[in-house]
Amino acid sequence: MEHLLVEIELGAGALLLAEEALSVGAQNTLVQWLRRQPSWSDLPIILITGTRDTDVPTLKSIASLDPLGNVALLERPVRVVALLSAVKTALRARRRQYEVRDYLAEKQRTEAEHRRLLAAEQAARAEGEAANRAKDDFLAVLSHELRTPLQSMLGWLKMLRTGRLDDGTTRRALEAIERGTRAQAQLIEDLLDVSRIVAGKLRVELKRTVLGPTVDAALDAVRAAAEAKGITLHVEVDPEPIVVMGDAVRLQQIVWNLLSNAMKFTPERGRVEIALRRTATHAIIAVCDTGPGIAPELRPHVFQRFRQADSTQTRPHGGLGLGLAIVRHLVELHHGAIAVDTGDGGGARFTVTLPLRLDSVVGAHDPSGERDGVLAPLGLSGLAVLVVDDDASTREVLTMMLATAGATVRGAGSVDDALRTIQWLRPDVVVSDISMPGEDGYALMRKLRAVERGRTPIPAIALTAHARPEDTEQAFVAGFAEHLAKPVDAPDLVLAIARLTGRAPGGARRDRPRRWLSA
């Protein structure tokens, strides 16, 4: 009986039994199995028996099966036609049961999918409502932060107009007005930065920058506030100059924001630490405080706009909560990353990682051969470069920069112009802008690769104002071998071309030098 039930579990459509097989043990096993059937199952049982000669125990066994299963009795002698008909009827009934099973399973899957979609919709709605509430809270905080210094400024101005204040009080009034004015200016600048970020118009001027003086300038800006709260500033700076490609003003803004945020949440007589060090390829700026820290559930949102840990009317700290969002965006514009975790003292620790200046990593050129940011004249001697940019001034400047390095340079103002030039001139490297009227740099790469099919591809450099990490990734996916952000220093552009043509450490040398080809 056990073997028979295993076969049923594997998909048998009906059970054909002789009454002799219904021993007491077999009967109990079968009854237990029938009781465990799912709701859609009603296993057809065909029992062959001879009622005239059946003893009383067997009749009781047959009677016990009837309420539990779909039992059909065939009396011996069984005619073949009757047996076949009974089996067909049982199998047809079982097939319909399987159809019911499949329908119920599909219904369950559909209901589960509906529940999942409903939960996703409810989560999205809750997230949207939370974002709207955050914006409302932000507007309320903004109103408070703008009105509070105005009250002090207007009050002092009215008192100054009376001319009845002594010298000491006048001096305090002017200092209060200056503080309020600076606070308003900073709020407005933060709002403008956020507006530029949302519109994708926030730009940085990347050039060779030594981080040490930038950190020192930010420290000088916050030192008075630290002394007022009795906060100890602990500074650890690598004695060796750490050079990155960055915007000195924006880098100072990053450090200043992180230090101001740390001091805001550090209690009186607390401690704020800042460290500047380097690895083989990156510069690291770490700011750590001894404040209350950031709750783990808030860390994923700490760099989002309109998000604050406490935006209630009783919050102990002021500000709009935009500083860290601006910091993250500025770090990304410098091709860096920022992370937050818990410091050794239990407070928050923010770590900024920035790539070192390229030549300081690979040693691409001798500093003695550089004059005013331009490489030695013969760095690209014998190479042909095609510059593609819709802005004539940019084309002219890039042409002069590369020609000074020894390259033979041609310019093109559009994708069509570039393709026509490549038909009769074959450059060693293409330097192309991305955003251009009509067709962009990605279209140029698609068409160029289609024309080059079966030939060695010309390496291309994307030189663009789009400097986000996703812009870099998109350029590589499109087929560019390098991605450089505008404005670019001549040494970095020349170094990138040298690497692509095998003239610098880490560059892949071409199988044969390319020349301008006449038609």
C-alpha positions in Angstrom: 0.0 0.0 0.0 2.9 2.4 0.8 4.4 1.9 -2.6 1.0 2.5 -4.2 0.5 5.8 -2.4 4.0 6.9 -3.5 2.9 6.4 -7.1 -0.2 8.4 -6.4 1.9 11.2 -5.0 3.9 11.2 -8.3 0.7 11.9 -10.2 -1.4 8.7 -10.6 -4.9 9.6 -11.7 -6.9 6.9 -9.8 -6.6 4.0 -7.5 -7.7 0.5 -8.6 -7.9 -2.0 -5.7 -9.1 -5.5 -5.2 -10.9 -6.2 -1.9 -8.2 -8.7 -1.0 -5.7 -5.8 -0.7 -7.7 -4.1 2.0 -6.1 -5.6 5.1 -6.5 -3.8 8.4 -3.0 -2.1 8.0 -3.6 -1.2 4.4 -7.0 0.2 5.2 -5.6 2.5 8.0 -2.8 3.7 5.7 -5.2 4.5 2.9 -7.7 6.3 5.2 -4.9 8.5 6.7 -3.7 9.4 3.2 -7.3 10.3 2.1 -7.7 12.5 5.2 -4.5 14.4 4.3 -5.7 15.3 0.8 -5.7 19.0 -0.1 -9.1 20.7 -0.6 -9.1 20.3 -4.4 -8.3 16.6 -4.3 -10.9 13.8 -4.2 -8.9 10.7 -5.4 -11.1 8.3 -7.4 -11.0 4.8 -6.0 -12.2 1.8 -8.0 -12.7 -1.3 -5.7 -13.2 -4.7 -7.3 -15.2 -6.9 -5.0 -17.6 -9.7 -5.0 -20.5 -8.7 -2.7 -22.1 -12.2 -2.5 -19.0 -13.8 -1.0 -17.6 -10.8 0.9 -17.3 -11.3 4.6 -18.5 -8.8 7.2 -15.0 -7.3 8.0 -14.4 -6.5 4.4 -17.8 -4.9 4.1 -16.9 -2.7 7.1 -13.6 -1.7 5.4 -15.4 -0.8 2.2 -18.0 1.2 4.2 -15.2 3.1 6.1 -13.7 4.3 2.7 -16.9 5.7 1.3 -17.1 9.0 3.3 -13.4 9.7 2.7 -13.1 9.1 -1.0 -14.6 9.0 -4.4 -15.3 5.2 -4.3 -16.8 3.1 -7.1 -17.5 -0.6 -6.7 -17.2 -3.2 -9.5 -18.6 -6.6 -8.8 -16.9 -9.7 -10.0 -16.9 -11.0 -12.6 -15.9 -7.6 -14.0 -16.6 -6.9 -17.7 -13.7 -5.3 -19.6 -16.1 -2.6 -21.0 -17.3 -1.7 -17.5 -13.7 -1.6 -16.1 -12.5 0.7 -18.9 -15.5 3.0 -18.5 -14.9 3.2 -14.8 -11.2 4.0 -15.3 -12.0 6.6 -17.9 -14.5 8.3 -15.7 -12.1 8.3 -12.7 -9.3 9.7 -14.8 -11.5 12.4 -16.2 -12.6 13.4 -12.7 -9.0 13.4 -11.6 -8.0 15.6 -14.6 -10.6 18.1 -13.6 -9.3 18.1 -10.0 -5.8 18.9 -11.4 -7.3 21.8 -13.4 -8.9 23.1 -10.2 -5.5 22.7 -8.4 -3.8 24.7 -11.2 -6.5 27.4 -11.1 -6.2 27.8 -7.4 -2.4 27.9 -7.6 -2.6 30.6 -10.3 -5.1 32.5 -8.3 -2.8 32.4 -5.3 0.1 33.7 -7.4 -2.1 36.4 -8.8 -3.2 37.4 -5.4 0.4 37.4 -4.1 1.4 39.6 -7.0 -1.5 42.0 -6.3 -0.4 42.1 -2.6 3.1 42.8 -3.7 2.1 45.6 -6.1 -0.2 47.1 -3.5 2.5 47.1 -0.9 4.9 48.7 -3.4 2.3 51.3 -4.3 1.6 52.0 -0.6 5.4 52.3 0.1 5.8 54.7 -2.9 2.9 56.7 -1.7 4.3 56.8 1.9 7.7 57.8 0.5 6.1 60.6 -1.5 4.1 61.8 1.4 7.2 61.7 3.6 9.1 63.7 0.9 6.2 66.3 0.9 6.2 66.5 4.6 10.0 66.9 4.5 9.6 69.8 2.1 7.0 71.4 4.3 9.2 71.0 7.3 12.1 72.5 5.3 10.0 75.5 4.3 9.1 76.1 7.9 12.7 75.8 9.0 13.7 78.1 6.2 11.2 80.7 7.3 12.5 80.5 10.8 16.2 80.7 9.8 15.5 83.7 7.7 13.3 85.6 10.1 15.4 85.0 13.2 18.4 87.1 12.2 16.2 89.7 10.6 14.6 90.4 13.9 17.9 91.1 15.5 19.1 93.2 12.5 16.0 95.3 12.3 15.9 95.9 16.0 19.5 97.0 16.1 19.1 99.2 13.1 16.1 101.1 14.6 18.1 101.6 17.8 21.1 102.9 15.8 18.8 105.4 14.0 18.0 107.0 17.3 21.6 107.9 17.9 21.4 107.2 21.6 23.7 104.2 21.8 27.1 104.5 23.4 30.3 103.3 21.6 30.3 99.9 23.1 26.7 99.2 22.4 27.1 100.6 18.9 30.0 98.2 18.3 27.9 95.2 19.5 25.0 96.3 17.3 27.3 96.5 14.2 28.7 93.0 15.0 25.3 91.6 15.4 24.2 93.0 12.1 27.3 91.7 10.4 26.7 88.2 11.8 23.1 88.3 10.7 24.1 89.5 7.2 26.7 86.7 6.9 24.2 84.1 8.1 21.6 85.3 5.5 24.3 85.3 2.8 25.3 81.7 3.7 21.6 80.6 3.7 21.1 82.1 0.3 24.3 80.6 -1.1 23.2 77.2 0.1 19.8 77.6 -1.5 21.4 78.7 -4.8 23.8 75.7 -4.7 20.9 73.3 -4.2 19.1 75.0 -7.1 22.1 74.6 -9.3 22.4 70.9 -8.2 18.8 70.2 -9.1 19.2 71.9 -12.4 22.5 70.2 -13.1 24.3 73.5 -13.4 26.7 73.4 -10.5 30.2 73.5 -11.9 33.7 73.2 -10.5 36.9 74.5 -12.0 39.3 71.5 -11.7 42.9 72.4 -11.6 46.0 71.4 -9.7 45.2 72.0 -6.0 47.3 71.3 -2.9 44.9 70.1 -0.2 46.9 71.3 2.8 46.3 75.1 2.4 42.6 74.4 1.6 42.2 72.5 4.9 44.0 75.3 6.8 41.8 77.9 5.3 38.7 76.0 6.4 40.1 75.6 9.8 40.8 79.3 10.1 37.2 80.0 9.2 35.8 77.9 12.0 38.4 78.5 14.7 36.6 81.4 16.3 33.4 79.4 16.6 35.3 76.5 18.1 36.9 78.7 20.7 33.5 80.2 21.6 32.2 76.7 22.5 35.5 75.6 24.1 35.9 72.9 21.4 39.3 71.4 20.9 40.4 71.1 17.3 42.8 68.3 16.7 44.5 68.4 13.3 46.6 65.7 11.6 48.0 66.6 8.2 50.4 64.6 6.1 53.6 66.5 5.9 54.0 65.7 2.2 52.0 67.9 -0.2 48.8 66.1 -1.3 47.8 67.2 -4.8 44.4 66.6 -6.4 42.6 67.9 -9.4 40.0 70.2 -7.8 38.3 73.5 -7.3 40.1 75.1 -4.3 37.0 77.2 -3.4 34.6 74.2 -3.5 37.1 71.9 -1.7 37.3 74.5 1.1 33.5 74.6 1.1 33.4 70.8 1.6 35.8 70.9 4.5 34.2 74.0 6.1 30.7 72.4 5.9 32.0 69.2 7.5 33.7 71.1 10.3 30.7 73.4 10.9 28.4 70.4 11.0 30.8 68.6 13.5 30.9 71.7 15.8 27.2 72.2 15.6 26.6 68.8 17.2 29.6 68.7 19.5 28.8 69.8 23.0 30.8 72.5 24.8 34.4 71.5 25.7 34.1 68.7 23.2 36.6 67.6 20.5 36.6 67.7 16.7 39.3 65.9 14.8 40.3 66.4 11.2 42.9 64.3 9.4 44.4 64.7 5.9 46.3 61.7 4.6 46.9 59.9 1.3 47.0 56.4 0.0 48.7 55.2 -3.2 45.9 56.6 -5.4 43.6 58.8 -3.2 43.6 61.6 -0.8 41.5 61.1 2.4 39.9 63.8 4.5 38.3 62.6 7.7 36.3 64.7 10.2 35.2 63.2 13.5 33.3 64.7 16.4 32.3 63.7 19.9 28.6 64.6 19.5 25.6 62.2 19.8 26.4 60.5 16.4 23.9 59.5 13.8 21.3 56.8 14.3 21.8 53.8 11.9 18.3 54.2 10.4 19.1 57.9 9.5 22.5 57.3 7.8 21.0 56.3 4.4 19.2 59.7 4.4 21.9 61.9 5.9 23.0 63.2 2.4 19.5 63.8 1.1 18.0 67.3 0.6 15.1 68.3 2.9 16.1 65.6 5.5 17.0 66.4 9.1 17.2 64.2 12.1 15.1 66.8 14.0 13.0 69.4 12.3 10.6 70.1 15.2 10.2 73.5 16.8 12.1 72.4 19.9 15.2 71.2 18.0 18.4 72.3 19.7 20.4 73.0 16.5 19.7 75.5 13.7 20.4 75.3 10.0 18.5 74.2 6.9 20.0 70.7 6.6 21.4 71.3 3.1 25.1 71.3 3.9 25.7 67.6 3.7 23.7 67.3 0.5 25.8 70.0 -1.1 29.0 68.3 0.2 28.1 65.0 -1.3 27.4 66.6 -4.7 30.6 68.6 -4.6 32.6 65.5 -3.7 31.0 63.6 -6.6 31.9 66.5 -9.0 35.5 65.9 -7.9 35.1 62.2 -8.8 35.3 61.3 -5.1 33.1 59.6 -2.5 31.9 60.4 1.0 30.9 58.0 3.7 29.6 58.3 7.3 30.1 56.0 10.2 30.6 56.1 14.0 33.9 57.6 15.2 36.0 56.2 18.0 34.4 58.7 20.5 30.9 57.6 19.6 30.2 60.7 17.4 29.9 60.9 13.7 32.8 60.5 11.3 32.7 61.7 7.7 35.3 60.4 5.3 35.9 62.0 2.0 38.0 60.2 -0.6 39.4 62.1 -3.6 41.5 60.8 -6.5 45.1 62.1 -6.5 46.3 64.2 -9.4 47.0 61.8 -12.3 50.6 62.6 -12.8 51.4 62.2 -9.1 50.0 58.7 -9.3 51.6 57.3 -12.4 54.7 59.7 -12.6 53.8 60.5 -16.2 56.2 63.4 -16.6 59.2 65.1 -15.0 58.1 68.2 -13.1 61.2 70.0 -14.4 59.7 69.7 -17.9 56.5 71.5 -16.9 56.2 75.3 -17.2 53.0 77.0 -16.1 51.0 73.9 -16.3 52.1 72.8 -19.9 54.2 69.7 -20.6 57.4 69.8 -22.5 56.8 70.7 -26.1 57.7 67.3 -27.7 55.4 65.2 -25.4 53.1 64.4 -28.3 55.5 64.9 -31.2 54.3 63.0 -34.3 50.8 62.3 -33.1 47.7 63.5 -34.9 44.7 64.6 -32.8 41.2 65.5 -33.9 39.4 68.0 -31.5 35.6 68.0 -31.8 33.7 70.8 -30.0 30.9 73.1 -31.1 32.4 76.0 -29.2 35.0 77.7 -31.4 36.9 79.3 -28.4 37.2 75.9 -26.7 38.5 74.3 -30.0 41.1 77.1 -30.4 42.4 76.7 -26.8 42.6 72.9 -27.0 44.3 73.2 -30.4 47.0 75.5 -29.0 47.4 73.4 -25.9 48.0 70.2 -27.9 50.1 71.9 -30.6 52.4 73.2 -27.8 52.9 69.6 -26.7 54.0 68.7 -30.3 50.8 67.2 -31.7 49.3 67.9 -35.2 45.8 69.1 -34.4 42.6 69.4 -36.5 39.3 70.8 -35.3 35.7 70.0 -36.0 32.6 71.8 -34.9 30.0 69.1 -35.2 29.6 65.3 -35.6 29.2 65.5 -39.4 32.2 67.8 -39.7 34.3 65.3 -37.6 33.2 62.3 -39.7 34.0 64.1 -42.9 37.4 64.9 -41.5 38.1 61.3 -40.5 37.2 60.1 -44.0 40.4 61.7 -45.4 42.4 62.2 -42.2 42.9 59.4 -39.7 43.9 60.7 -36.3 45.8 58.8 -33.5 43.3 60.2 -30.9 39.9 61.9 -31.0 39.1 64.4 -28.2 35.3 65.1 -28.3 32.8 67.2 -26.3 29.6 65.4 -25.3 26.9 68.1 -25.4 26.7 69.5 -28.9 23.8 70.8 -31.0 22.1 68.3 -33.3 24.1 65.2 -32.4 26.2 64.7 -29.3 29.5 62.9 -28.6 27.7 59.6 -28.0 26.3 59.8 -31.6 29.8 60.5 -32.8 31.1 57.3 -31.1 28.3 55.2 -32.5 28.9 56.4 -36.1 32.7 56.2 -35.7 32.6 52.6 -34.5 30.3 51.7 -37.4 32.6 53.2 -39.9 35.6 51.5 -38.3 34.1 48.0 -38.3 36.8 45.5 -39.1 39.6 48.1 -38.5 41.6 49.0 -35.4 39.4 51.6 -33.5 40.7 55.1 -32.9 40.8 55.8 -29.2 38.6 58.7 -28.0 38.6 61.0 -25.0 35.4 62.5 -23.7 36.1 66.1 -22.6 32.9 67.4 -21.1 31.4 69.6 -18.4 29.3 66.6 -17.3 31.4 65.4 -14.4 29.1 63.1 -12.4 30.2 59.5 -11.8 27.2 58.3 -14.0 28.4 60.6 -16.8 31.9 58.9 -16.6 30.3 55.5 -16.7 28.0 56.4 -19.7 31.1 57.7 -21.6 32.9 54.4 -21.1 29.8 52.5 -22.2 29.5 54.6 -25.3 33.1 53.7 -26.3 35.3 56.5 -25.0 38.6 55.3 -23.5 39.0 58.3 -21.1 36.7 60.8 -19.5 38.0 64.2 -18.5 36.0 67.0 -16.9 36.1 70.6 -18.2 38.0 72.7 -17.5 41.0 70.5 -18.0 44.7 71.4 -17.4 47.0 70.9 -20.3 49.2 68.3 -18.5 46.2 66.1 -17.8 44.9 66.2 -21.3 48.4 65.6 -22.8 48.9 62.8 -20.3 45.6 61.1 -21.2 46.6 61.2 -24.9 50.1 59.9 -24.1 48.6 57.0 -22.2 46.2 56.1 -25.0 49.1 56.1 -27.5 51.5 54.2 -25.3 53.8 57.1 -24.5 53.2 57.2 -20.8 53.4 54.6 -18.0 50.2 52.5 -18.0 49.4 53.3 -21.6 48.7 50.7 -24.2 51.0 51.2 -27.1 49.4 51.0 -30.6 50.6 48.3 -33.0 51.7 51.0 -35.5 51.8 54.8 -35.4 48.9 56.5 -37.2 49.4 59.5 -39.5 47.1 61.9 -41.2 46.1 60.2 -44.4 45.3 62.0 -47.6 42.3 61.0 -49.6 
